Amino acid sequence: MMLPLIAFTGRFQPFHCQHLEMVQFALQRASKVLIGITNPEDKNYEYHPSSSHRHLAESNPLSVIQRQQLIEAALSEDGILGSRWRVIAFPLDRPGCWPSLIPPRTPQLVRVFSAWEREKVRRFEAAGYPPLVVDGDSANRLSASDVRHSMRTTRQVPASVPPGAREWLGRWLITDTGTDIGVFHGG
């Protein structure tokens, strides 16, 4: 039975192929996926002991608008109809505002690799959003930190970024016009 809606959240710094896999996974189970961009503000990131880097500015170089562009470009390039997904800013650290963004009891898709994802599962359960947990294979985990590191060291967008998003990142890399997004400069 197809669910009406599944939510999938992440920082998407940047959106990469395993993120796209999770959206595809959600769309096999639901008519629509709501993609929530966490850490949507450009400051005031909250530290959590299970993730030593998610609150650091250098781990969050892309604005919420840039991340939205990457996600939309990747999904469009993948041929996923726009009527099947929506991208929103989602302040993960403020559960009191979740019901105004995502309907209560909407399943939350979480691929669990580490203590941080287990913490997300705990937060969703506590707020009444049933987690849909997918066990992650640590040996094959792709991290956005690795993508950013690869881009800084090679000044190329790796194949681990899906088409559409890869083109946007490539444009930003080539132009690098003083509006530094931080991806390529030590961040």
Secondary structure, 3 states (H helix, E strand, C coil): CCEEEEEEEECCCCCCHHHHHHHHHHHCCEEEEEEEECCCCCCCCCCECCECCCCCHHHCCCCHHHHHHHHHHHHHHCCCCHHHEEEEECCCCCHHHHHHHCCCCCCEEEEECCHHHHHHHHHHHHCCCCEEEEECCHHHCCCHHHHHHHHHHHCCCCCCCCCCHHHHHHHHHHHCCCCCCCCCCCC
